[in-house]
Structures are given as structure tokens and as C-alpha cells.
């Protein structure tokens, strides 16, 4: 339970920090983050070849999801976070248990779902044109 609380708190902290840095492209930042979190597992399992192969494939898959989420549709990016959360929970069924830190799946799941929910709720903000002429309408 503590891992989930820490994960939700960390997810909210990430959201606030990214929101404070208004000049950054939020869609790009969240996409880069999704891409990076897939590779964390690779760092944990490098001692077991079979698990390393499985985790390398999932890391590339999430990198592609992040890419298409940035380039095509913000909902793909949100789905990527939810899928990664599902990966976290199902990880011990697929790969060698014990290679990742204890309770990491709950910690990571809670961050992923917190950010995924946030992206879904504020997705219109991501879609707003950055062209200042498109925003101004004087009647």
C-alpha cells in the first residue's frame, strides 16, 4: 500500500513540475517519459538473458507507442501509460520474479495510471494550437 501511495504522490509531483515549466512541450515530455520507463526494466534484469530479451522487446514497444502518441494522437500516449501499468502488474507472470525491486510493480503502476488519467483529463490542453494568431479572434 505504501508503494502505491508513494507512486501516486510521485506521479502528482511529476505533473506539477511539468506544469510549472510552461515553455516545455508537454506532449513531448510525457512521450519521452513513457519511452524511458520501459527501459528501466532492462536495467534491472540484465543478468538473466531470457528476461533481458523480453524486457528489451517491451521497452522498444513502449518507445514506439510514445512516438506515435507524440506524432499522431495524445490518446495513444495515455493508452501507453495504462498499458505500461498493466505490464507492471503482469510482469511477474511473464518474466523471472525477484529481479525487480520489491513492490516496484505497485509503485510504477500508480505513477503510470496517475499520469495516464491526467493526460486523458487535460488532453484538450495538449491539442491547443501554439500559433498565437489562431487563438486571437477580435470581433
N, C-alpha and C positions, 0 to 999 in steps of 0.2 A: 504494500500500500504506500509506503514511503517513497518508493521508486516512482510511482505514478504521480504522486503529489509533487515531487521534485521535477519530474518531466513536464507536467502542466505548467509549473512555475517557470521553468526554463523556456518553454515554448512562448509563454506570455512575455517574458523578458526579451526574447529574440524579436518578437513582433513589435514591442515598444521601441527597442533600439533601432530597428529598421525604419519605423515610422518617424523617429526623431531625425534621421538622416534623409530629409525630404528630397534632396537633389539626386539621390540614387534611384536607379530604375528598379522598382520593387519586384517586378516580374522576373527580371534577370537575376536579382539576388536570391529570390526564393528558388528559382531554377538551378542556380549554382549550388545552393544548399542541398537540394534534392539529389543532385548529381554526386555531391561529396559524401552524403550519408550512406550511400550504397557501398562506397569504398572503405568505410570503417570496418565492416565485417572482414574484408580482405586482410586488413592489418591484424585482426585478432586470430585468424586461422591459418596463417602462412606455414605452420608446422605440419599440417595434415593435407596432403596433396589432393585427395578427393574433395574435401571440404573447400579447399582453395579454388578448385575448378568451379564448383557450384557457386561460390560467392563471387568469383570473378564474372561469371555469366550474369548473375543478378545485378552486379554493380554496373555493367555495361547496359543492361536493360533499363535500369533506372536513369542512367545517363541519357539514353535515347528518349525516355519519357520526358525528362526535364527539357531536352532540346525541343521536342515537339510542343511541349507546354509553353515554352518561351516563344517559339516561332508561330504557332498556329492558334492555340486556344488555352486560355487560363484554366478551363475546366479539366484539361488533360493534366495540368500541373497539380491541381487539387487532387485529382484521382491518383496521381503518382504518390502523393503523401499518404493517402488512405491505403493504397496497395503496399507501400513500404511498411506501414503499421501492421498490416496483415502478415507480411513477410516476417516481421519481428516476432509475432505470436506463434506462427507456424515453424519458425526456424529450427527448433529442437526436434521437430518431427522429420525434417529433411536432412539436416547436417549433424555432425558429431556434437552432442551436447558437452558442455564443460569447457569449450574453447572461448566462449564469450564471458564477460564478467557476470557475476550473479545479479539477477533481477534486471539485467540490461534490456531484456525484451519489453518489460513493462515501462521502463524509463523511456525508451525510444518510441514505443507505441504512443505514449501520452504526448510526447513532443510532436510526433507526426500528425496525430489526429487534431491537436490544438491548432497547428499551422494549417492543416487541410480545411478545418472548419472556418478559420479566419479568412482564408483565400476565397472560399465559397461565399461568405457573407459580404466581403468587400470587393468581389470580383468586378463590379462596375467601376470601381476606382482604378483598377488596372487597365480598363478598356477606354478610359477617357483620353481623348487626343491631347498630345502635348503641344499641339500647334496653338499658340495664343490667339491667332486670327480666327480659328474655328470656334473658340469659346466666346468671343465677343459678338454680341448681337445688339446693336443700338437701333431702337425703333423710334 
